[in-house]
Amino acid sequence: MGFVISPTSHFSKTTKSRIQAYGIGIEVEMDLDKDMGSGMASVARWTADSEKRRQITLSKLQRWVKARSTLSVKRE
């Protein structure tokens, strides 16, 4: 399992301007050799151990936030 973080922007109606944001996409491996359709295999694998995946995803996201904040400090 992995995830992709993409820079993007969001339009704020209150300030009427664009705000920097990040899109998060989750990569799930697909096993086409099983009897399930490709989408069902991915969903089954993703939900099989949801608490462990939540912890892994949170850990990766926290490391990314730490790395991102370190980069921001070095730029200033």
DSSP file (Angstrom, degrees, kcal/mol; ACC not computed):
  #  RESIDUE AA STRUCTURE BP1 BP2  ACC     N-H-->O    O-->H-N    N-H-->O    O-->H-N    TCO  KAPPA ALPHA  PHI   PSI    X-CA   Y-CA   Z-CA
    1    1 A M              0   0    0      0, 0.0     2,-0.3     0, 0.0    27,-0.2   0.000 360.0 360.0 360.0 139.6    0.0    0.0    0.0
    2    2 A G  E     -A   27   0A   0     25,-1.4    25,-3.3     2,-0.0     2,-0.3  -0.900 360.0-140.9-146.4 176.4    1.2    3.5   -0.8
    3    3 A F  E     -A   26   0A   0     -2,-0.3     2,-0.4    23,-0.3    23,-0.2  -0.992   5.8-138.9-146.6 158.7   -0.3    6.9   -1.3
    4    4 A V  E     -A   25   0A   0     21,-2.9    21,-2.9    -2,-0.3     2,-0.5  -0.938   9.3-159.2-117.6 133.3    0.3    9.9   -3.5
    5    5 A I  E     -A   24   0A   0     -2,-0.4    19,-0.2    19,-0.2    -2,-0.0  -0.966  13.2-172.8-115.2 122.7    0.1   13.5   -2.4
    6    6 A S  E     -A   23   0A   0     17,-2.7    17,-3.2    -2,-0.5     2,-0.2  -0.943  23.5-123.4-118.0 132.3   -0.5   16.0   -5.1
    7    7 A P  E     +A   22   0A   0      0, 0.0     2,-0.2     0, 0.0    15,-0.2  -0.508  47.4 145.4 -70.1 140.8   -0.4   19.8   -4.6
    8    8 A T  E     -A   21   0A   0     13,-2.5    13,-2.3    -2,-0.2     2,-0.3  -0.813  37.7-115.6-152.8-169.2   -3.6   21.5   -5.7
    9    9 A S  E     -A   20   0A   0     11,-0.3     2,-0.4    -2,-0.2    11,-0.2  -0.963  11.1-147.8-140.4 160.7   -5.7   24.5   -4.7
   10   10 A H  E     -A   19   0A   0      9,-2.6     9,-3.1    -2,-0.3     2,-0.6  -0.988  19.7-127.0-129.1 135.7   -9.2   25.1   -3.3
   11   11 A F  E     -A   18   0A   0     -2,-0.4     2,-0.6     7,-0.2     7,-0.2  -0.749  21.3-150.3 -86.4 120.7  -11.4   28.1   -4.0
   12   12 A S  E  >> -A   17   0A   0      5,-2.9     4,-1.5    -2,-0.6     5,-0.9  -0.805   7.5-162.6 -91.9 120.2  -12.6   29.7   -0.8
   13   13 A K  T  45S+     0   0    0     -2,-0.6    -1,-0.2     2,-0.2    -2,-0.0   0.826  89.6  55.3 -69.7 -31.0  -16.0   31.3   -1.1
   14   14 A T  T  45S+     0   0    0      1,-0.2    -1,-0.2    -3,-0.1    -2,-0.0   0.914 121.7  25.7 -71.1 -41.6  -15.4   33.3    2.1
   15   15 A T  T  45S-     0   0    0      2,-0.2    -1,-0.2     0, 0.0    -2,-0.2   0.545  97.9-134.8 -97.0  -7.9  -12.1   34.9    1.0
   16   16 A K  T  <5 +     0   0    0     -4,-1.5     2,-0.3     1,-0.2    -3,-0.2   0.886  69.6 100.5  54.5  43.2  -12.8   34.7   -2.7
   17   17 A S  E   <S-A   12   0A   0     -5,-0.9    -5,-2.9    -7,-0.1     2,-0.3  -0.949  78.7 -94.2-147.6 167.3   -9.4   33.4   -3.4
   18   18 A R  E     -A   11   0A   0     -2,-0.3     2,-0.4    -7,-0.2    -7,-0.2  -0.689  34.4-158.1 -88.1 139.4   -7.5   30.2   -4.0
   19   19 A I  E     -A   10   0A   0     -9,-3.1    -9,-2.6    -2,-0.3     2,-0.1  -0.947  24.4-109.6-118.6 136.0   -6.0   28.4   -1.0
   20   20 A Q  E     +A    9   0A   0     -2,-0.4     2,-0.3   -11,-0.2   -11,-0.3  -0.400  49.6 161.2 -63.5 136.9   -3.1   25.9   -1.3
   21   21 A A  E     -A    8   0A   0    -13,-2.3   -13,-2.5    -2,-0.1     2,-0.4  -0.885  31.3-125.5-146.0 175.0   -4.3   22.3   -0.5
   22   22 A Y  E     -A    7   0A   0     -2,-0.3     2,-0.4   -15,-0.2   -17,-0.0  -0.994  10.8-144.1-131.3 138.0   -3.1   18.8   -1.1
   23   23 A G  E     -A    6   0A   0    -17,-3.2   -17,-2.7    -2,-0.4     2,-0.5  -0.841  15.4-153.8 -97.3 136.9   -4.9   15.8   -2.7
   24   24 A I  E     -A    5   0A   0     -2,-0.4     2,-0.4   -19,-0.2   -19,-0.2  -0.954  12.0-176.4-116.3 124.1   -4.3   12.4   -1.2
   25   25 A G  E     -A    4   0A   0    -21,-2.9   -21,-2.9    -2,-0.5     2,-0.5  -0.944  17.1-140.1-118.0 140.7   -4.7    9.3   -3.3
   26   26 A I  E     -A    3   0A   0     -2,-0.4     2,-0.5   -23,-0.2   -23,-0.3  -0.869   9.7-146.5-103.7 128.5   -4.3    5.7   -2.0
   27   27 A E  E     -A    2   0A   0    -25,-3.3   -25,-1.4    -2,-0.5     2,-0.4  -0.822  17.9-175.9 -93.2 126.0   -2.6    3.1   -4.1
   28   28 A V        -     0   0    0     -2,-0.5     2,-0.1   -27,-0.2    14,-0.1  -0.988  25.0-124.0-124.4 128.3   -4.0   -0.4   -3.7
   29   29 A E        -     0   0    0     -2,-0.4     2,-0.5    13,-0.1    16,-0.1  -0.432  23.9-143.4 -69.2 143.8   -2.4   -3.4   -5.4
   30   30 A M        -     0   0    0     -2,-0.1     2,-0.8    15,-0.0     8,-0.1  -0.937   6.6-157.3-114.2 130.5   -4.8   -5.4   -7.6
   31   31 A D    >   +     0   0    0     -2,-0.5     3,-0.8     7,-0.2     5,-0.1  -0.877  12.9 177.2-106.9 100.1   -4.6   -9.2   -7.9
   32   32 A L  T 3   +     0   0    0     -2,-0.8    -1,-0.1     1,-0.2     6,-0.1   0.532  68.1  77.1 -81.9  -6.2   -6.2  -10.1  -11.1
   33   33 A D  T 3  S+     0   0    0      5,-0.0    -1,-0.2     2,-0.0     2,-0.1   0.631  79.9  83.9 -80.2 -13.2   -5.5  -13.8  -10.7
   34   34 A K  S <  S-     0   0    0     -3,-0.8     7,-0.1     2,-0.1     4,-0.0  -0.376  92.5-108.0 -86.6 169.0   -8.3  -14.4   -8.2
   35   35 A D  S    S+     0   0    0     -2,-0.1    -1,-0.1     2,-0.0     3,-0.1   0.720  92.1  91.9 -69.5 -21.8  -11.9  -15.1   -9.0
   36   36 A M  S    S-     0   0    0     -5,-0.1    -2,-0.1     1,-0.1     2,-0.0  -0.366  88.4-101.9 -72.8 152.2  -13.0  -11.6   -7.9
   37   37 A G     >  -     0   0    0      1,-0.1     4,-2.5    -2,-0.1     5,-0.2  -0.323  40.6-102.5 -64.8 158.9  -13.2   -8.7  -10.3
   38   38 A S  H  > S+     0   0    0      1,-0.2     4,-1.7     2,-0.2    -7,-0.2   0.876 121.8  47.5 -56.1 -41.6  -10.3   -6.3  -10.1
   39   39 A G  H  > S+     0   0    0      1,-0.2     4,-2.3     2,-0.2    -1,-0.2   0.913 111.6  49.6 -67.0 -42.2  -12.3   -3.7   -8.2
   40   40 A M  H  > S+     0   0    0      1,-0.2     4,-2.8     2,-0.2    -2,-0.2   0.880 108.3  53.5 -65.3 -38.5  -13.7   -6.3   -5.7
   41   41 A A  H  X S+     0   0    0     -4,-2.5     4,-2.2     2,-0.2    -1,-0.2   0.911 110.6  47.5 -62.1 -41.8  -10.3   -7.7   -5.0
   42   42 A S  H  X S+     0   0    0     -4,-1.7     4,-2.4    -5,-0.2    -2,-0.2   0.924 113.2  47.1 -65.6 -44.6   -9.0   -4.3   -4.1
   43   43 A V  H  X S+     0   0    0     -4,-2.3     4,-2.3     2,-0.2    -2,-0.2   0.916 112.3  50.4 -63.8 -43.2  -11.9   -3.5   -1.9
   44   44 A A  H  X S+     0   0    0     -4,-2.8     4,-1.2     1,-0.2    -2,-0.2   0.914 113.1  45.6 -61.8 -43.5  -11.7   -6.8   -0.1
   45   45 A R  H  X S+     0   0    0     -4,-2.2     4,-0.6    -5,-0.2    -1,-0.2   0.893 112.8  51.0 -66.8 -39.7   -7.9   -6.4    0.5
   46   46 A W  H  < S+     0   0    0     -4,-2.4     3,-0.3     1,-0.2    -2,-0.2   0.895 116.5  39.1 -66.4 -40.6   -8.4   -2.8    1.7
   47   47 A T  H >< S+     0   0    0     -4,-2.3     3,-0.9     1,-0.2    -1,-0.2   0.612  94.8  85.1 -86.6 -12.1  -11.2   -3.6    4.2
   48   48 A A  H 3< S+     0   0    0     -4,-1.2    -1,-0.2     1,-0.3    -2,-0.1   0.868 110.9  12.4 -59.8 -39.7   -9.6   -6.9    5.4
   49   49 A D  T 3X S+     0   0    0     -4,-0.6     4,-2.2    -3,-0.3    -1,-0.3  -0.476  77.0 160.1-136.7  62.4   -7.4   -5.2    8.0
   50   50 A S  H <> S+     0   0    0     -3,-0.9     4,-2.4     1,-0.2     5,-0.2   0.832  71.1  53.4 -62.6 -37.3   -8.7   -1.7    8.2
   51   51 A E  H  > S+     0   0    0      2,-0.2     4,-2.1     1,-0.2    -1,-0.2   0.921 110.6  46.9 -66.2 -42.1   -7.2   -0.8   11.6
   52   52 A K  H  > S+     0   0    0     -3,-0.2     4,-2.4     1,-0.2    -2,-0.2   0.922 113.7  48.8 -64.1 -43.4   -3.7   -1.8   10.6
   53   53 A R  H  X S+     0   0    0     -4,-2.2     4,-2.8     1,-0.2     5,-0.2   0.876 108.8  53.7 -63.7 -37.4   -4.0    0.1    7.3
   54   54 A R  H  X S+     0   0    0     -4,-2.4     4,-2.6    -5,-0.2    -1,-0.2   0.926 110.5  46.7 -62.5 -44.2   -5.3    3.2    9.2
   55   55 A Q  H  X S+     0   0    0     -4,-2.1     4,-2.4     2,-0.2    -2,-0.2   0.906 113.7  47.8 -64.9 -42.3   -2.3    3.1   11.5
   56   56 A I  H  X S+     0   0    0     -4,-2.4     4,-2.5     2,-0.2    -2,-0.2   0.930 113.7  47.4 -63.7 -45.5    0.1    2.6    8.6
   57   57 A T  H  X S+     0   0    0     -4,-2.8     4,-2.5     1,-0.2    -2,-0.2   0.916 112.4  49.4 -63.1 -43.7   -1.5    5.5    6.6
   58   58 A L  H  X S+     0   0    0     -4,-2.6     4,-2.6    -5,-0.2    -1,-0.2   0.917 111.1  50.0 -61.5 -43.8   -1.5    7.8    9.6
   59   59 A S  H  X S+     0   0    0     -4,-2.4     4,-2.2     2,-0.2    -2,-0.2   0.925 112.4  46.7 -61.1 -45.8    2.2    7.0   10.2
   60   60 A K  H  X S+     0   0    0     -4,-2.5     4,-2.1     1,-0.2    -1,-0.2   0.898 112.9  49.7 -63.6 -40.3    3.1    7.7    6.6
   61   61 A L  H  X S+     0   0    0     -4,-2.5     4,-2.5     2,-0.2    -2,-0.2   0.896 109.7  50.6 -66.6 -39.9    1.1   10.9    6.6
   62   62 A Q  H  X S+     0   0    0     -4,-2.6     4,-2.3     2,-0.2    -1,-0.2   0.894 110.2  49.9 -65.0 -39.3    2.7   12.1    9.8
   63   63 A R  H  X S+     0   0    0     -4,-2.2     4,-2.5     2,-0.2    -1,-0.2   0.895 111.1  50.1 -64.4 -38.8    6.2   11.5    8.3
   64   64 A W  H  X S+     0   0    0     -4,-2.1     4,-3.0     2,-0.2    -2,-0.2   0.922 109.7  50.0 -64.9 -43.7    5.2   13.4    5.2
   65   65 A V  H  X S+     0   0    0     -4,-2.5     4,-2.5     2,-0.2    -2,-0.2   0.916 112.0  48.5 -60.8 -42.8    3.9   16.4    7.3
   66   66 A K  H  X S+     0   0    0     -4,-2.3     4,-1.9     2,-0.2    -2,-0.2   0.924 113.9  45.8 -63.3 -44.6    7.2   16.4    9.3
   67   67 A A  H  X S+     0   0    0     -4,-2.5     4,-2.1     1,-0.2    -2,-0.2   0.903 113.0  50.9 -64.5 -40.4    9.3   16.2    6.1
   68   68 A R  H  X S+     0   0    0     -4,-3.0     4,-2.1     1,-0.2    -2,-0.2   0.897 109.9  48.8 -64.6 -41.4    7.1   19.0    4.5
   69   69 A S  H  X S+     0   0    0     -4,-2.5     4,-1.8     1,-0.2    -1,-0.2   0.857 109.4  53.3 -69.2 -33.1    7.5   21.3    7.5
   70   70 A T  H  X S+     0   0    0     -4,-1.9     4,-1.8     2,-0.2    -1,-0.2   0.906 109.5  48.4 -64.9 -41.8   11.3   20.7    7.4
   71   71 A L  H  X S+     0   0    0     -4,-2.1     4,-1.6     1,-0.2    -2,-0.2   0.892 109.2  53.4 -64.8 -39.5   11.4   21.7    3.8
   72   72 A S  H  X S+     0   0    0     -4,-2.1     4,-1.2     1,-0.2    -1,-0.2   0.889 108.1  49.9 -63.7 -39.3    9.3   24.8    4.5
   73   73 A V  H  < S+     0   0    0     -4,-1.8     3,-0.3     1,-0.2    -1,-0.2   0.899 108.7  52.3 -66.7 -40.6   11.7   26.0    7.2
   74   74 A K  H  < S+     0   0    0     -4,-1.8    -1,-0.2     1,-0.2    -2,-0.2   0.810 106.0  55.1 -66.6 -30.2   14.7   25.5    4.9
   75   75 A R  H  <        0   0    0     -4,-1.6    -1,-0.2     1,-0.2    -2,-0.2   0.834 360.0 360.0 -71.4 -32.2   13.1   27.7    2.2
   76   76 A E     <        0   0    0     -4,-1.2    -1,-0.2    -3,-0.3    -2,-0.2   0.476 360.0 360.0 -77.3 360.0   12.5   30.7    4.5
